[in-house]
Amino acid sequence: MLWSGTCWMVRHPQTLLAAVLLAGFGWAVWGYVQRSDVFRISTVIFPPQSPLILREPLIGENLLAVDIRGLSEALKRQQPSLQEVRVVRQLPNTLRIEPVQRIPIAQVKLDRWYPVDGEGFIVPDGSVAPRERLIRLVGIDRGASSVRPGRENADERLQLALRVLKTVRRAPLSVSRRLTEINVVDPQQIRFLMEGDTEVRCGTEAELDAHLQRLRAALQAIARRSLDVQYIDVRFHEPVVHPRT
């Protein structure tokens, strides 16, 4: 293989020469870019009132030589509650810092109600009363050392509740848009609350897709009869519907 490659280069010296010249040209251009004042950073743009700061000055450094990933990680460590910090080169001489906020998809009750994102990061912004527009996740062990605001949490029940929420959101709107609470105090008997405080009794996570299909059919039947329902038990092939008394 080596001999055949050598023979090919001997027979095609023009190609080899062109490759060498191209590499040399690229190296020369990179050297110029590193030395040129055109690409020296003159401005670093932060969002208004951002708490992020640069630990080391970057003004005068070469824009293209900045370690973008390292700078992004260092800035994120200053504010762990951020999803990420984007560092964007803006030619010829500007760095733009773009913090990306986490998007809560639910709320969890610890000592207070805290927003939580899809990865299990509990945003340290607690409130005494639950927020109206966020699904409530209950049944989480408040005393567990693994569940704390201000960090990502791998707590088994919290992660279960988040997976259940994602599954329910894939269900038809007649189910997903009416959800208000998920209860995982017993992982073998997952329960929901829907608008109007109607309780839905399900089984395990593995059974959830089938149980949601039963729930959809039950809700359609309830709507036709205009029933005020206390709970719907979809663990049975024929769901049990208990009217409110």
PATORDREN-909454 format. One record per residue: residue number from 1; x, y, z of N, C-alpha, C, CB in turn. Coordinates in steps of 0.2 Angstrom, whole numbers, plus 5000, padded with zeros to 4 digits. Glycine has a CB too. Layout:
NODE  pos  n.c1  n.c2  n.c3  ca.c1  ca.c2  ca.c3  c.c1  c.c2  c.c3  cb.c1  cb.c2  cb.c3
NODE  NUM     X     Y     Z      X      Y      Z     X     Y     Z      X      Y      Z
...
//
This chain:
NODE  pos  n.c1  n.c2  n.c3  ca.c1  ca.c2  ca.c3  c.c1  c.c2  c.c3  cb.c1  cb.c2  cb.c3
NODE    1  5004  4994  5000   5000   5000   5000  5004  5006  5000   4995   5000   5006
NODE    2  5010  5006  5004   5014   5012   5005  5018  5013  4998   5019   5011   5010
NODE    3  5020  5007  4995   5024   5008   4989  5019  5010  4983   5026   5001   4987
NODE    4  5013  5008  4983   5008   5010   4978  5007  5018  4978   5002   5006   4978
NODE    5  5006  5020  4985   5005   5027   4986  5011  5031  4984   5004   5029   4993
NODE    6  5017  5029  4985   5023   5032   4983  5023  5033  4975   5029   5029   4986
NODE    7  5022  5027  4972   5022   5027   4965  5017  5032  4962   5020   5020   4962
NODE    8  5011  5033  4965   5006   5037   4963  5008  5044  4963   4999   5036   4967
NODE    9  5012  5046  4969   5014   5053   4969  5020  5055  4964   5017   5054   4977
NODE   10  5024  5049  4963   5029   5051   4958  5026  5052  4951   5034   5044   4957
NODE   11  5020  5048  4949   5017   5049   4943  5013  5055  4943   5013   5043   4941
NODE   12  5011  5058  4948   5007   5064   4948  5010  5070  4953   4999   5063   4951
NODE   13  5016  5072  4951   5019   5077   4955  5015  5084  4956   5026   5079   4953
NODE   14  5011  5085  4950   5007   5092   4951  5002  5092  4956   5004   5093   4944
NODE   15  4999  5086  4957   4994   5086   4963  4997  5087  4969   4990   5079   4962
NODE   16  5003  5083  4970   5006   5084   4977  5009  5091  4978   5013   5079   4977
NODE   17  5011  5094  4973   5013   5101   4973  5008  5106  4975   5017   5103   4967
NODE   18  5002  5105  4972   4996   5109   4973  4994  5108  4980   4990   5107   4968
NODE   19  4994  5102  4983   4992   5101   4990  4997  5105  4995   4992   5094   4992
NODE   20  5003  5104  4993   5008   5108   4997  5007  5115  4997   5015   5106   4995
NODE   21  5006  5118  4991   5005   5125   4991  4999  5127  4994   5005   5127   4983
NODE   22  4993  5123  4994   4987   5125   4997  4988  5125  5005   4982   5120   4995
NODE   23  4991  5120  5007   4993   5120   5014  4997  5126  5017   4996   5113   5016
NODE   24  5002  5127  5013   5006   5133   5014  5002  5140  5014   5012   5134   5010
NODE   25  4998  5140  5009   4993   5146   5009  4989  5147  5015   4989   5146   5002
NODE   26  4986  5141  5017   4981   5141   5023  4985  5143  5029   4978   5134   5023
NODE   27  4991  5140  5030   4995   5142   5036  4997  5149  5036   5001   5138   5036
NODE   28  4998  5152  5030   5000   5159   5030  4994  5164  5031   5002   5161   5023
NODE   29  4988  5162  5029   4982   5165   5030  4980  5165  5038   4976   5163   5026
NODE   30  4981  5159  5041   4980   5159   5048  4985  5163  5052   4980   5151   5050
NODE   31  4991  5163  5050   4996   5167   5053  4994  5175  5053   5003   5166   5050
NODE   32  4992  5177  5047   4989   5184   5046  4983  5185  5050   4988   5185   5038
NODE   33  4979  5181  5051   4973   5182   5055  4975  5183  5062   4968   5176   5054
NODE   34  4979  5179  5064   4981   5179   5071  4985  5186  5073   4986   5173   5073
NODE   35  4988  5188  5068   4992   5194   5069  4988  5201  5068   4999   5194   5065
NODE   36  4983  5200  5064   4980   5206   5061  4976  5210  5067   4975   5204   5056
NODE   37  4976  5216  5067   4972   5220   5072  4965  5220  5070   4975   5227   5072
NODE   38  4963  5218  5064   4956   5218   5062  4952  5214  5066   4955   5216   5055
NODE   39  4955  5208  5068   4951   5203   5072  4952  5203  5080   4953   5196   5070
NODE   40  4955  5209  5082   4956   5209   5089  4950  5212  5092   4962   5214   5091
NODE   41  4948  5209  5098   4941   5210   5101  4941  5217  5104   4940   5205   5106
NODE   42  4936  5221  5101   4935   5228   5104  4929  5228  5108   4935   5233   5098
NODE   43  4924  5224  5108   4918   5224   5111  4916  5217  5113   4912   5227   5107
NODE   44  4913  5217  5119   4910   5211   5122  4903  5213  5124   4914   5207   5128
NODE   45  4898  5210  5121   4891   5212   5122  4887  5207  5127   4887   5213   5116
NODE   46  4885  5209  5133   4881   5206   5137  4874  5208  5137   4884   5206   5144
NODE   47  4869  5204  5139   4862   5207   5139  4862  5212  5145   4857   5201   5141
NODE   48  4857  5217  5144   4856   5222   5149  4855  5218  5156   4850   5226   5148
NODE   49  4858  5221  5161   4858   5219   5168  4860  5212  5169   4851   5220   5171
NODE   50  4864  5209  5165   4866   5202   5166  4871  5202  5172   4870   5200   5160
NODE   51  4870  5197  5176   4875   5196   5182  4881  5192  5180   4872   5192   5187
NODE   52  4882  5190  5173   4888   5187   5171  4894  5192  5170   4886   5183   5164
NODE   53  4900  5189  5172   4905   5194   5171  4911  5190  5168   4907   5197   5178
NODE   54  4916  5193  5165   4922   5190   5162  4927  5190  5168   4924   5193   5156
NODE   55  4930  5184  5170   4935   5183   5175  4941  5186  5172   4935   5176   5177
NODE   56  4943  5185  5166   4949   5188   5162  4947  5192  5157   4953   5182   5160
NODE   57  4951  5198  5156   4949   5203   5150  4950  5199  5144   4953   5209   5151
NODE   58  4946  5201  5139   4946   5198   5132  4948  5204  5127   4940   5194   5130
NODE   59  4947  5210  5129   4948   5215   5124  4955  5215  5122   4946   5222   5128
NODE   60  4956  5215  5115   4963   5215   5113  4965  5208  5110   4968   5218   5117
NODE   61  4961  5203  5113   4963   5196   5111  4960  5195  5104   4960   5191   5116
NODE   62  4963  5190  5101   4961   5188   5094  4954  5184  5094   4966   5184   5090
NODE   63  4949  5187  5090   4942   5184   5091  4942  5177  5089   4938   5188   5086
NODE   64  4946  5175  5084   4946   5168   5081  4950  5163  5085   4948   5168   5074
NODE   65  4954  5166  5090   4958   5162   5094  4955  5160  5101   4965   5164   5095
NODE   66  4949  5164  5102   4946   5163   5109  4943  5156  5109   4940   5168   5110
NODE   67  4944  5153  5115   4941   5146   5117  4933  5147  5118   4945   5142   5122
NODE   68  4929  5146  5113   4922   5148   5114  4919  5143  5119   4918   5147   5107
NODE   69  4920  5136  5118   4917   5131   5123  4919  5133  5130   4919   5124   5120
NODE   70  4926  5134  5131   4928   5135   5138  4925  5141  5141   4936   5135   5138
NODE   71  4925  5146  5137   4922   5152   5140  4914  5151  5141   4922   5158   5135
NODE   72  4911  5148  5137   4904   5146   5138  4903  5142  5145   4901   5142   5132
NODE   73  4907  5137  5146   4906   5133   5152  4908  5137  5158   4911   5127   5151
NODE   74  4913  5142  5157   4915   5146   5163  4909  5151  5165   4921   5150   5162
NODE   75  4906  5154  5160   4901   5158   5161  4895  5155  5164   4899   5162   5155
NODE   76  4893  5149  5162   4887   5145   5165  4888  5143  5172   4886   5138   5160
NODE   77  4895  5142  5174   4896   5140   5181  4894  5146  5185   4903   5138   5182
NODE   78  4894  5152  5183   4892   5157   5187  4885  5157  5188   4894   5164   5184
NODE   79  4881  5155  5184   4874   5155   5184  4871  5148  5183   4870   5160   5180
NODE   80  4872  5143  5187   4870   5136   5186  4862  5135  5183   4871   5131   5191
NODE   81  4858  5140  5185   4851   5139   5184  4850  5141  5176   4847   5144   5188
NODE   82  4855  5143  5172   4854   5144   5165  4854  5137  5162   4859   5149   5163
NODE   83  4851  5137  5156   4851   5131   5152  4858  5130  5149   4845   5131   5147
NODE   84  4860  5136  5146   4867   5136   5143  4869  5144  5142   4867   5132   5136
NODE   85  4875  5145  5141   4877   5152   5139  4880  5151  5132   4882   5155   5144
NODE   86  4877  5154  5127   4880   5154   5120  4885  5160  5120   4875   5155   5115
NODE   87  4891  5158  5117   4896   5164   5115  4897  5164  5108   4903   5162   5119
NODE   88  4895  5169  5105   4895   5170   5098  4900  5175  5095   4888   5172   5095
NODE   89  4904  5173  5090   4909   5177   5087  4905  5181  5082   4914   5173   5083
NODE   90  4906  5188  5082   4902   5192   5077  4908  5196  5074   4897   5197   5081
NODE   91  4910  5194  5068   4915   5197   5064  4914  5204  5063   4916   5193   5058
NODE   92  4919  5209  5063   4926   5206   5064  4929  5206  5071   4931   5211   5059
NODE   93  4926  5209  5076   4929   5211   5082  4925  5211  5088   4933   5217   5082
NODE   94  4919  5207  5088   4914   5207   5093  4913  5200  5096   4908   5211   5091
NODE   95  4912  5200  5102   4909   5193   5105  4903  5195  5108   4914   5191   5111
NODE   96  4898  5191  5107   4891   5192   5110  4889  5186  5115   4886   5192   5104
NODE   97  4887  5188  5121   4886   5183   5126  4878  5182  5126   4889   5185   5133
NODE   98  4875  5176  5125   4868   5175   5125  4866  5170  5130   4866   5173   5118
NODE   99  4864  5172  5136   4862   5167   5141  4855  5164  5139   4861   5170   5148
NODE  100  4854  5157  5140   4848   5154   5138  4845  5151  5144   4849   5148   5133
NODE  101  4839  5154  5146   4835   5152   5152  4832  5145  5151   4830   5158   5153
NODE  102  4831  5142  5157   4828   5136   5157  4820  5137  5156   4829   5132   5163
NODE  103  4817  5132  5153   4810   5133   5152  4806  5128  5156   4808   5132   5144
NODE  104  4803  5130  5162   4799   5126   5166  4793  5122  5163   4797   5129   5173
NODE  105  4792  5116  5164   4787   5112   5161  4782  5110  5166   4789   5107   5157
NODE  106  4784  5111  5173   4780   5109   5178  4782  5112  5185   4780   5101   5179
NODE  107  4779  5110  5190   4781   5113   5197  4781  5107  5202   4777   5119   5199
NODE  108  4785  5107  5207   4786   5102   5212  4785  5105  5219   4792   5098   5211
NODE  109  4782  5102  5223   4781   5104   5230  4787  5101  5234   4774   5102   5233
NODE  110  4791  5106  5237   4796   5104   5242  4794  5108  5248   4804   5106   5240
NODE  111  4798  5113  5251   4796   5117   5256  4791  5122  5253   4802   5121   5260
NODE  112  4792  5124  5247   4788   5128   5243  4787  5125  5236   4791   5135   5242
NODE  113  4783  5128  5232   4782   5126   5225  4787  5129  5220   4775   5128   5222
NODE  114  4791  5124  5217   4797   5127   5213  4796  5124  5206   4803   5124   5216
NODE  115  4797  5129  5201   4797   5126   5194  4802  5121  5192   4797   5133   5189
NODE  116  4801  5117  5188   4806   5112   5186  4806  5111  5178   4804   5105   5189
NODE  117  4812  5110  5175   4812   5109   5168  4812  5102  5166   4818   5113   5165
NODE  118  4812  5100  5160   4811   5094   5157  4817  5089  5159   4811   5094   5150
NODE  119  4823  5092  5162   4828   5088   5164  4829  5087  5171   4835   5091   5161
NODE  120  4824  5090  5175   4824   5089   5182  4827  5094  5186   4827   5082   5184
NODE  121  4829  5100  5182   4832   5105   5186  4827  5109  5189   4837   5110   5181
NODE  122  4828  5110  5196   4823   5114   5200  4825  5121  5200   4822   5110   5207
NODE  123  4821  5125  5197   4823   5132   5197  4822  5135  5204   4819   5136   5192
NODE  124  4827  5138  5207   4827   5141   5214  4822  5147  5214   4834   5142   5217
NODE  125  4816  5147  5213   4812   5152   5213  4805  5150  5216   4810   5156   5206
NODE  126  4805  5149  5222   4799   5146   5226  4794  5151  5227   4801   5142   5232
NODE  127  4788  5148  5227   4782   5152   5229  4777  5148  5234   4778   5154   5223
NODE  128  4774  5151  5238   4770   5148   5243  4764  5144  5240   4767   5153   5248
NODE  129  4761  5148  5235   4755   5145   5231  4758  5142  5224   4749   5150   5230
NODE  130  4755  5137  5222   4757   5134   5215  4755  5139  5210   4753   5128   5214
NODE  131  4759  5139  5205   4758   5143   5199  4752  5141  5195   4764   5144   5194
NODE  132  4748  5145  5192   4742   5142   5189  4743  5139  5182   4737   5148   5187
NODE  133  4748  5141  5178   4749   5138   5172  4754  5132  5172   4752   5143   5167
NODE  134  4757  5130  5177   4761   5124   5177  4758  5118  5181   4768   5126   5181
NODE  135  4759  5112  5178   4757   5106   5180  4760  5105  5187   4758   5100   5175
NODE  136  4756  5102  5192   4759   5101   5198  4761  5094  5199   4753   5102   5204
NODE  137  4767  5093  5201   4770   5086   5202  4770  5084  5210   4777   5085   5199
NODE  138  4766  5079  5212   4766   5078   5219  4768  5071  5220   4759   5079   5222
NODE  139  4770  5069  5226   4772   5062   5228  4779  5062  5228   4769   5057   5223
NODE  140  4783  5067  5227   4790   5067   5227  4792  5068  5235   4793   5074   5223
NODE  141  4797  5064  5237   4800   5064   5244  4803  5070  5245   4804   5058   5245
NODE  142  4800  5074  5249   4803   5081   5251  4809  5080  5255   4798   5085   5254
NODE  143  4810  5075  5259   4816   5074   5263  4822  5071  5259   4814   5070   5269
NODE  144  4821  5069  5253   4826   5066   5250  4832  5071  5248   4824   5063   5243
NODE  145  4838  5069  5250   4844   5073   5249  4845  5074  5242   4850   5070   5252
NODE  146  4843  5070  5237   4844   5071   5230  4839  5076  5227   4843   5064   5227
NODE  147  4834  5079  5230   4830   5083   5227  4831  5090  5231   4822   5081   5228
NODE  148  4834  5095  5227   4836   5101   5229  4835  5107  5224   4843   5101   5232
NODE  149  4833  5112  5226   4832   5118   5221  4839  5120  5219   4829   5124   5224
NODE  150  4840  5123  5212   4846   5125   5210  4851  5120  5207   4850   5128   5216
NODE  151  4848  5114  5205   4852   5109   5202  4848  5104  5198   4857   5106   5207
NODE  152  4851  5100  5194   4848   5095   5191  4847  5089  5196   4851   5092   5184
NODE  153  4841  5086  5196   4839   5081   5201  4838  5074  5197   4834   5083   5205
NODE  154  4841  5069  5199   4840   5062   5196  4835  5058  5201   4847   5059   5196
NODE  155  4832  5061  5205   4827   5058   5210  4822  5053  5206   4823   5062   5214
NODE  156  4822  5047  5208   4818   5042   5204  4811  5044  5203   4818   5035   5207
NODE  157  4807  5047  5208   4800   5049   5207  4799  5055  5203   4797   5049   5214
NODE  158  4804  5060  5204   4804   5066   5200  4804  5064  5193   4809   5071   5202
NODE  159  4809  5060  5191   4810   5058   5184  4804  5054  5181   4817   5054   5183
NODE  160  4801  5050  5186   4795   5047   5184  4790  5051  5182   4793   5042   5189
NODE  161  4789  5056  5186   4783   5061   5185  4785  5065  5179   4783   5066   5191
NODE  162  4791  5067  5177   4792   5070   5171  4791  5066  5165   4800   5073   5171
NODE  163  4793  5060  5165   4791   5055   5160  4784  5054  5159   4795   5048   5161
NODE  164  4780  5054  5164   4773   5053   5164  4770  5059  5160   4770   5052   5171
NODE  165  4772  5065  5162   4770   5071   5159  4771  5072  5152   4773   5077   5163
NODE  166  4777  5070  5150   4779   5070   5143  4774  5065  5139   4786   5068   5141
NODE  167  4773  5059  5142   4768   5054   5139  4761  5057  5138   4768   5048   5143
NODE  168  4759  5060  5143   4752   5063   5143  4751  5068  5138   4750   5065   5150
NODE  169  4757  5072  5137   4756   5078   5133  4756  5075  5125   4763   5082   5134
NODE  170  4758  5069  5124   4758   5066   5118  4751  5064  5116   4763   5061   5117
NODE  171  4746  5063  5121   4740   5061   5121  4735  5066  5117   4737   5059   5128
NODE  172  4729  5064  5115   4725   5069   5112  4723  5075  5116   4718   5065   5110
NODE  173  4721  5080  5113   4720   5086   5117  4715  5086  5122   4718   5092   5112
NODE  174  4710  5081  5121   4705   5080   5126  4707  5078  5132   4699   5075   5123
NODE  175  4713  5075  5132   4716   5072   5138  4722  5077  5141   4719   5065   5137
NODE  176  4726  5079  5136   4732   5083   5138  4731  5090  5141   4737   5083   5133
NODE  177  4726  5093  5137   4725   5100   5139  4721  5101  5146   4721   5104   5134
NODE  178  4718  5095  5148   4714   5096   5155  4718  5094  5161   4708   5091   5154
NODE  179  4724  5091  5160   4729   5089   5165  4731  5095  5170   4735   5085   5163
NODE  180  4730  5094  5176   4732   5099   5181  4737  5096  5186   4726   5102   5185
NODE  181  4737  5090  5188   4742   5087   5193  4743  5080  5191   4738   5087   5200
NODE  182  4750  5078  5193   4752   5071   5192  4754  5069  5199   4758   5070   5187
NODE  183  4752  5063  5201   4754   5060   5208  4757  5054  5207   4747   5059   5212
NODE  184  4764  5053  5209   4768   5047   5209  4770  5045  5216   4774   5049   5205
NODE  185  4766  5046  5221   4767   5043   5227  4768  5036  5227   4762   5046   5232
NODE  186  4764  5033  5223   4764   5025   5222  4765  5024  5215   4757   5022   5225
NODE  187  4771  5022  5213   4773   5021   5206  4769  5016  5202   4780   5020   5205
NODE  188  4766  5011  5206   4762   5006   5204  4755  5008  5202   4762   5000   5209
NODE  189  4753  5014  5205   4746   5017   5204  4747  5024  5203   4742   5015   5210
NODE  190  4749  5026  5197   4750   5033   5195  4743  5036  5195   4754   5034   5188
NODE  191  4742  5042  5197   4736   5046   5197  4736  5053  5194   4733   5046   5204
NODE  192  4731  5055  5191   4731   5062   5188  4725  5066  5192   4730   5062   5181
NODE  193  4725  5072  5191   4720   5077   5192  4719  5080  5186   4720   5081   5198
NODE  194  4712  5081  5184   4711   5085   5178  4706  5091  5180   4707   5080   5173
NODE  195  4705  5095  5175   4701   5101   5177  4694  5099  5180   4699   5105   5170
NODE  196  4692  5103  5185   4686   5101   5188  4688  5096  5194   4681   5098   5184
NODE  197  4694  5095  5195   4696   5090   5201  4694  5083  5200   4694   5093   5208
NODE  198  4693  5081  5194   4692   5074   5192  4698  5070  5193   4689   5073   5185
NODE  199  4698  5065  5197   4704   5060   5198  4704  5055  5192   4704   5057   5205
NODE  200  4710  5053  5190   4711   5048   5185  4716  5043  5188   4714   5050   5178
NODE  201  4714  5037  5189   4718   5031   5192  4720  5027  5187   4713   5027   5197
NODE  202  4727  5027  5186   4731   5023   5181  4735  5017  5185   4735   5027   5177
NODE  203  4738  5013  5181   4743   5008   5184  4750  5011  5184   4742   5002   5180
NODE  204  4754  5007  5181   4761   5008   5181  4763  5012  5174   4766   5002   5181
NODE  205  4769  5015  5174   4771   5019   5168  4771  5014  5162   4779   5021   5169
NODE  206  4773  5008  5162   4773   5004   5157  4766  5003  5154   4775   4997   5158
NODE  207  4760  5004  5158   4753   5003   5156  4750  5009  5153   4749   5000   5161
NODE  208  4754  5015  5154   4751   5021   5153  4748  5023  5146   4756   5027   5155
NODE  209  4751  5021  5141   4749   5022   5134  4742  5019  5133   4754   5020   5129
NODE  210  4741  5013  5135   4735   5009   5135  4730  5012  5139   4736   5002   5137
NODE  211  4732  5014  5145   4727   5018   5150  4724  5024  5147   4730   5018   5157
NODE  212  4729  5028  5144   4727   5034   5141  4722  5034  5135   4733   5038   5139
NODE  213  4722  5028  5132   4718   5027   5126  4711  5025  5129   4720   5021   5122
NODE  214  4711  5022  5135   4704   5020   5138  4701  5027  5141   4705   5015   5144
NODE  215  4706  5031  5144   4703   5038   5147  4700  5042  5141   4709   5041   5150
NODE  216  4703  5042  5135   4700   5046   5130  4693  5044  5128   4705   5046   5124
NODE  217  4692  5037  5128   4686   5034   5126  4681  5036  5132   4686   5027   5125
NODE  218  4683  5035  5138   4679   5037   5144  4677  5044  5144   4682   5035   5150
NODE  219  4681  5049  5142   4680   5056   5142  4675  5057  5137   4686   5060   5141
NODE  220  4675  5054  5131   4670   5055   5126  4663  5053  5128   4672   5051   5119
NODE  221  4663  5047  5131   4656   5045   5134  4654  5049  5139   4657   5037   5137
NODE  222  4658  5052  5144   4656   5056   5149  4653  5063  5146   4662   5058   5154
NODE  223  4656  5065  5141   4654   5072   5138  4647  5071  5134   4659   5074   5132
NODE  224  4646  5065  5132   4639   5064   5128  4634  5064  5134   4639   5057   5125
NODE  225  4635  5062  5140   4630   5061   5145  4630  5067  5150   4631   5055   5149
NODE  226  4635  5072  5149   4636   5078   5153  4636  5076  5161   4630   5082   5152
NODE  227  4641  5071  5162   4641   5069   5169  4646  5073  5173   4643   5062   5169
NODE  228  4645  5074  5179   4650   5077   5184  4653  5071  5188   4647   5082   5189
NODE  229  4660  5070  5186   4663   5064   5188  4668  5065  5194   4667   5061   5182
NODE  230  4668  5061  5199   4673   5062   5204  4680  5058  5202   4670   5059   5210
NODE  231  4679  5052  5199   4685   5049   5197  4684  5044  5192   4688   5045   5203
NODE  232  4689  5043  5188   4689   5038   5182  4695  5033  5183   4689   5041   5175
NODE  233  4693  5026  5184   4698   5021   5185  4699  5017  5179   4696   5016   5191
NODE  234  4705  5019  5175   4706   5016   5169  4711  5009  5169   4709   5021   5164
NODE  235  4711  5007  5175   4715   5001   5176  4712  4995  5174   4717   5000   5183
NODE  236  4705  4995  5173   4701   4990   5170  4700  4991  5163   4694   4989   5174
NODE  237  4698  4985  5160   4697   4985   5152  4691  4990  5151   4696   4978   5150
NODE  238  4686  4989  5155   4680   4994   5155  4681  4999  5161   4673   4990   5156
NODE  239  4683  5005  5159   4684   5010   5164  4679  5011  5169   4686   5016   5161
NODE  240  4680  5012  5175   4675   5013   5181  4674  5021  5181   4677   5010   5187
NODE  241  4668  5023  5180   4667   5030   5181  4662  5031  5187   4664   5033   5174
NODE  242  4665  5035  5191   4661   5036   5198  4659  5044  5198   4665   5035   5204
NODE  243  4652  5045  5197   4649   5052   5197  4650  5055  5204   4642   5051   5195
NODE  244  4651  5061  5204   4651   5065   5210  4644  5065  5213   4654   5072   5208
NODE  245  4645  5064  5220   4638   5064   5223  4637  5071  5227   4638   5059   5228
//
